[in-house]
Amino acid sequence: MYEKRLNNGLKIVEYPIDNAQSIEIGLYIKAGARYENKGDNGITHLLEHMHFRQLGNMKQKEIYEYAEKMGSTLRGTTYKEMLCFNIKVRPKYLKKSLNLFEKIITTYEWTEEQLKSEKKVVISEIREKEDNNENQKIIDRVIWNKHPLSNSILGNASNIKRITLQKLVQYKKKIFCKDNMLLVITGAINEEEIIWINKKFEAIAINECLQKINSNNMNDGQFKRKHNYLMKNYPEWNLINMQLIFDVDLKQIKENELLFFNSIVGGGDGSYLQQEIRDKRGMVYDIYSYGEIFSDKAVWSIVYSIEKDQLYLSLNVIVKMLKMLKTVISQEDIEKNMPFFTENLWYWTEGTKELNFQLGNDFIKNKIGLTINERIKENEKINYERMQKVAEIILKNKNMSLIAMGPIKGR
């Protein structure tokens, strides 16, 4: 793995993969709902869209055709803490595809008409997803209280309408700066190509980060919730959607430890939750858990849907199981799940996309980017005593919140 900060300040990571048949290119920028305030929430997502209206002298149709002639698609995605652009190409299209990323970094000119048209697209997307977004907003507010992580990625229609072209360009200049973005190239590249890539992107003028990006760091006061439960009655629903949420302090628990714990408890078909609630008792069609991890905080959730008359029984069974986890996690659990965190990481070299995204995500979270071998060594340090300790740290009443949505009344 080659990691370098070019003379113009741009940070770049190149990760050659032997025998790879493709190259994944990703540009990762610290931006998104976490870095937005109430008045401009949604601006990052709108900015993402504008890059598909025009890149340099290439109009929308030309951008699509340029990628299609390489047998690929340029992708843009906005997350809570990250804006990214990605493309996957055959090795012979490396230089051609990198032209798109040069244009993404250097394009600051759009027309009022283009902005007006793209606002309509974004507002249509917001309205199309309005019902689901409304429930997600409720869930996010319970989880993140008033912290900007509770902001919607898409924003709202009134915000989008108010964003001017000048404000959008100023915002791009603010976030597309030296210390705030990373270019990652993984796959079938060699040393000669790496030298060429570095020279190409070193010639680009990169903005200084004149204004510090507001990180909106999470403190304990923001993370604690006024209420640790939410019940919303939807009498027309057939099932009750349940979500049990636990706060996770990343100062006490490493990201890979949380992911390993999740795999044991509810992340796979052979997990404790799947075996007990679905396979043994047949109470639900599906039950799973997942971790939502950000730069300084994380939450771990259990999610399932259930018939109303099974609700209290399911909660009793789950709570009893969670209490037992502090002592029942065994060496057998470690051995069963370890391949997902060791051998399976080598699958990243087949697709190139997963590794590229992980390196970009590490940068966003201010973590050191690790090679696959280094990640495996970190995961191999995990043992059952540590997993029992992780269970003890996470599974406390003060850390838990509960959300129930469906045909439910009262408490």
C-alpha positions in Angstrom: 0.0 0.0 0.0 1.3 3.4 -1.0 0.1 6.4 1.1 1.3 9.9 0.2 0.4 13.5 0.6 1.3 15.2 -2.7 3.0 18.6 -2.8 -0.3 20.3 -3.5 -1.7 18.9 -0.2 -3.9 16.2 -1.7 -3.7 12.9 0.2 -3.7 9.8 -2.0 -3.7 6.0 -1.3 -2.8 3.4 -3.9 -3.2 -0.2 -3.2 -2.0 -2.6 -5.9 -3.7 -6.0 -5.9 -2.0 -8.9 -7.7 -4.0 -10.6 -10.3 -6.9 -8.1 -10.0 -8.9 -7.7 -13.2 -10.3 -4.2 -12.3 -9.5 -0.9 -10.7 -11.7 1.0 -8.2 -11.2 4.7 -7.9 -12.8 6.6 -5.0 -12.8 10.2 -3.9 -13.8 10.6 -0.2 -14.7 14.0 1.3 -15.6 14.7 4.9 -19.1 16.2 4.5 -22.7 15.3 5.0 -25.5 15.7 7.6 -23.1 15.7 10.5 -21.4 18.8 9.2 -24.5 20.7 8.3 -26.7 22.9 10.4 -30.5 23.0 10.5 -30.7 25.8 7.9 -28.5 24.1 5.2 -29.2 20.5 5.9 -29.3 18.7 2.5 -26.6 20.9 0.8 -24.1 18.0 0.6 -26.6 15.7 -1.2 -27.5 18.5 -3.6 -23.8 19.2 -4.3 -23.4 15.5 -5.1 -26.2 15.7 -7.7 -24.7 18.8 -9.3 -21.6 16.9 -10.3 -23.7 14.9 -12.6 -25.1 18.0 -14.3 -21.8 19.2 -15.5 -18.1 18.4 -14.9 -15.8 21.0 -16.5 -16.9 21.2 -20.1 -18.8 17.9 -20.0 -22.6 18.2 -19.8 -24.8 15.6 -18.2 -25.3 13.3 -21.2 -21.6 13.4 -22.0 -20.7 12.4 -18.4 -22.9 9.3 -18.7 -21.7 8.4 -22.1 -18.1 8.9 -21.1 -18.4 6.3 -18.3 -20.6 4.0 -20.4 -18.0 3.8 -23.1 -15.7 2.3 -20.5 -18.4 -0.2 -19.5 -18.9 1.5 -16.2 -21.0 4.0 -14.2 -19.8 7.0 -12.2 -21.4 6.8 -8.8 -22.0 9.5 -6.2 -23.2 8.8 -2.6 -23.8 11.0 0.4 -23.6 9.6 3.9 -24.0 11.2 7.3 -20.2 11.9 7.5 -19.0 11.4 4.0 -19.5 12.4 0.3 -17.9 10.0 -2.1 -17.5 9.4 -5.9 -16.6 6.0 -7.2 -16.0 4.2 -10.5 -14.9 0.7 -11.3 -13.1 0.1 -14.6 -10.9 -2.3 -16.5 -7.2 -1.5 -16.2 -7.0 -0.2 -19.8 -9.3 2.6 -18.8 -7.3 3.8 -15.8 -6.1 7.1 -17.3 -9.4 7.9 -19.0 -11.4 7.3 -15.8 -9.1 9.5 -13.7 -10.0 12.4 -16.0 -13.4 12.3 -14.4 -12.0 12.7 -10.9 -9.8 15.6 -11.9 -12.9 17.3 -13.1 -14.8 16.4 -9.9 -12.1 18.1 -7.9 -11.8 21.2 -10.1 -15.4 21.9 -11.3 -17.0 24.9 -9.6 -19.1 26.3 -12.4 -22.7 25.5 -12.9 -25.6 27.6 -14.3 -28.6 28.8 -12.5 -30.7 26.8 -14.9 -28.8 23.6 -14.0 -29.3 24.2 -10.3 -33.0 24.9 -10.8 -33.4 21.6 -12.7 -31.4 19.6 -10.2 -33.4 21.0 -7.2 -36.5 19.6 -8.8 -34.9 16.2 -9.0 -33.7 16.3 -5.4 -37.1 17.6 -4.1 -38.9 14.8 -6.0 -36.5 12.3 -4.3 -37.3 13.8 -0.9 -41.0 13.6 -1.5 -40.9 10.1 -2.9 -39.1 8.8 0.2 -41.1 11.1 2.6 -43.0 8.4 4.5 -40.0 6.3 5.1 -37.9 9.3 5.9 -40.4 10.5 8.4 -40.1 7.4 10.4 -36.3 7.4 10.0 -36.2 11.0 11.3 -38.1 9.9 14.4 -35.7 7.0 15.0 -32.6 9.3 14.4 -34.0 11.8 16.9 -34.4 9.2 19.5 -30.9 7.8 18.9 -28.9 11.1 18.4 -31.0 13.5 20.4 -30.4 17.1 18.9 -27.0 16.3 17.5 -26.6 16.9 13.7 -26.3 13.1 13.2 -30.1 13.2 13.6 -30.2 15.3 10.4 -31.6 13.7 7.2 -29.0 13.1 4.5 -31.5 14.4 1.9 -32.5 17.5 3.9 -36.0 19.0 3.3 -37.6 20.7 0.4 -37.7 24.1 1.9 -33.9 24.0 2.6 -33.2 22.9 -0.9 -35.3 25.7 -2.4 -33.3 28.3 -0.4 -29.8 27.2 -1.5 -28.3 29.6 -4.0 -25.7 28.8 -6.6 -23.2 31.1 -4.8 -23.8 29.3 -1.5 -23.4 25.9 -3.2 -20.0 26.9 -4.8 -18.8 28.4 -1.5 -19.7 25.2 0.3 -17.8 23.1 -2.2 -14.7 25.3 -1.8 -15.0 24.8 2.0 -15.1 21.0 1.9 -13.0 20.2 -1.2 -9.7 21.2 0.5 -6.3 19.7 1.3 -7.0 18.1 4.7 -10.6 17.1 4.0 -10.4 14.7 1.1 -8.7 11.5 0.0 -8.3 9.8 -3.4 -8.1 6.0 -3.2 -7.1 3.7 -6.1 -7.2 -0.1 -5.5 -6.7 -3.0 -7.9 -4.7 -3.7 -11.0 -2.1 -0.8 -10.9 1.7 -1.0 -11.0 4.5 1.3 -9.8 4.8 3.0 -13.1 1.1 3.9 -13.1 1.3 5.1 -9.5 4.1 7.5 -10.4 1.9 8.8 -13.3 -1.1 9.2 -11.1 0.8 11.1 -8.5 2.2 13.5 -11.1 -1.2 14.0 -12.7 -3.0 14.9 -9.4 0.0 16.9 -8.1 -0.5 19.3 -11.0 -4.1 20.2 -9.8 -4.6 23.3 -7.6 -6.1 22.2 -4.3 -7.9 24.6 -2.0 -6.5 25.4 1.4 -8.8 24.6 4.2 -9.4 28.2 5.2 -12.4 27.5 7.3 -12.3 24.6 9.7 -14.9 22.0 9.0 -17.3 22.0 12.0 -17.0 18.4 13.2 -20.0 18.7 15.7 -18.2 16.3 18.0 -20.5 14.2 20.2 -20.3 14.8 23.9 -21.9 12.8 26.6 -24.6 15.4 27.2 -25.7 15.3 23.5 -25.7 11.5 23.4 -27.9 11.0 26.5 -31.5 10.9 25.7 -34.3 12.6 27.5 -36.5 9.6 27.0 -35.2 6.1 26.3 -38.3 4.8 24.6 -40.6 5.7 21.8 -43.9 4.1 20.9 -45.8 5.2 17.8 -49.2 3.8 17.0 -49.9 2.8 13.4 -53.2 0.9 13.7 -53.3 0.0 10.0 -50.0 -1.9 10.2 -50.1 -5.7 10.5 -46.9 -6.1 12.6 -45.0 -4.1 15.2 -41.6 -3.0 14.1 -39.1 -3.2 17.1 -35.7 -1.7 17.5 -33.6 -2.0 20.6 -30.7 0.5 20.6 -27.6 0.5 22.7 -25.1 3.3 23.0 -21.5 2.3 22.3 -18.5 4.3 23.6 -15.7 4.0 21.1 -13.2 5.0 23.8 -13.9 1.6 25.5 -14.7 -0.6 22.5 -12.8 -0.7 19.2 -14.7 -0.8 15.9 -13.6 -4.3 15.0 -14.6 -5.5 18.4 -18.1 -4.1 18.0 -18.4 -5.7 14.6 -17.2 -9.1 15.9 -19.7 -8.9 18.8 -22.5 -8.1 16.4 -21.6 -11.1 14.3 -21.9 -13.4 17.3 -25.1 -12.0 18.6 -27.2 -11.1 15.6 -25.2 -10.5 12.4 -25.5 -13.9 10.8 -27.7 -16.9 10.3 -26.0 -18.8 13.1 -26.1 -16.0 15.6 -27.7 -16.3 19.0 -30.7 -14.1 18.1 -31.4 -16.0 14.8 -31.2 -19.4 16.5 -33.3 -18.6 19.5 -36.0 -16.2 18.2 -36.4 -17.4 14.7 -35.2 -21.0 14.3 -36.1 -22.4 17.7 -39.2 -20.4 18.6 -40.4 -19.4 15.2 -41.6 -16.0 16.5 -40.4 -13.9 13.6 -39.5 -14.2 9.9 -36.3 -12.3 10.5 -34.3 -10.8 13.3 -30.9 -9.2 13.0 -28.5 -6.8 14.7 -26.1 -4.2 13.2 -23.7 -1.5 14.3 -23.9 2.1 13.2 -20.4 3.5 13.6 -19.3 7.1 13.3 -16.1 9.0 14.1 -16.6 9.3 17.9 -19.7 7.4 18.8 -21.6 4.3 17.7 -24.9 2.5 18.4 -25.7 -1.2 18.2 -29.3 -2.2 17.4 -31.5 -5.2 17.3 -34.3 -5.1 14.7 -37.3 -7.3 14.1 -41.0 -7.3 13.3 -43.5 -9.3 15.3 -47.2 -10.0 15.9 -48.8 -7.9 18.6 -49.6 -10.9 20.8 -45.9 -12.1 20.7 -44.4 -8.7 21.6 -43.9 -9.0 25.3 -42.7 -12.6 25.1 -40.2 -11.7 22.5 -38.8 -8.8 24.6 -38.5 -11.1 27.6 -36.6 -13.7 25.6 -34.3 -11.2 24.1 -33.6 -9.4 27.5 -32.9 -12.8 29.1 -30.5 -13.7 26.3 -28.6 -10.4 26.4 -28.1 -10.8 30.2 -26.6 -14.3 29.6 -24.2 -13.0 26.9 -21.9 -11.6 29.5 -21.0 -15.1 30.5 -22.0 -17.5 27.7 -19.9 -16.2 24.8 -17.3 -19.0 24.3 -14.2 -19.9 22.5 -16.4 -21.8 20.1 -18.2 -18.6 19.2 -14.8 -17.0 18.4 -13.7 -19.9 16.2 -17.0 -19.9 14.4 -17.0 -16.2 13.6 -13.3 -15.6 13.1 -13.1 -16.6 9.4 -15.5 -13.7 8.6 -12.9 -11.4 10.0 -9.7 -13.1 8.6 -10.0 -15.4 5.6 -13.0 -13.5 4.2 -11.2 -10.2 4.1 -9.2 -11.6 1.1 -12.5 -11.5 -0.9 -11.8 -7.7 -0.9 -9.0 -8.4 -3.4 -11.5 -9.9 -5.8 -13.9 -7.0 -6.0 -11.5 -4.0 -5.1 -14.6 -2.0 -4.2 -14.9 -3.1 -0.6 -11.2 -2.4 0.2 -11.4 1.0 -1.5 -14.4 2.0 0.5 -12.9 0.8 3.8 -9.8 2.9 3.2 -11.9 5.9 2.5 -14.1 5.3 5.5 -11.0 5.0 7.7 -9.9 8.4 6.6 -13.3 9.9 7.3 -13.2 8.5 10.8 -9.6 9.8 11.4 -8.3 6.2 11.6 -5.0 4.8 10.2 -5.6 2.9 6.9 -4.6 -0.7 7.3 -3.6 -3.4 4.8 -5.6 -6.6 4.7 -2.8 -8.4 6.6 -2.8 -5.7 9.3 -6.6 -5.9 9.7 -6.4 -9.7 10.0 -3.8 -9.4 12.8 -6.0 -6.9 14.7 -9.0 -9.2 14.4 -7.0 -12.3 15.6 -6.3 -10.5 18.9 -10.0 -10.9 19.8 -10.9 -13.6 22.3 -13.9 -14.8 24.2 -12.9 -13.0 27.4 -12.8 -9.7 25.5 -16.2 -10.4 23.9 -17.7 -11.1 27.3 -16.3 -7.7 28.5 -17.7 -6.0 25.4 -21.1 -7.5 26.2 -20.8 -6.2 29.8 -19.9 -2.7 28.7 -22.7 -2.4 26.0 -25.6 -4.3 27.6 -26.6 -1.9 30.4 -30.0 -0.4 31.0 -28.6 3.1 30.9 -27.3 2.5 27.4 -30.6 1.1 26.0 -33.4 2.8 24.1 -36.5 1.1 22.6 -38.6 2.1 19.6 -41.9 0.4 18.7 -43.9 1.3 15.7 -47.1 -0.4 14.6 -50.5 -1.4 16.1 -49.6 -0.6 19.6 -51.2 1.6 22.3 -49.9 2.8 25.7 -46.7 1.3 27.1 
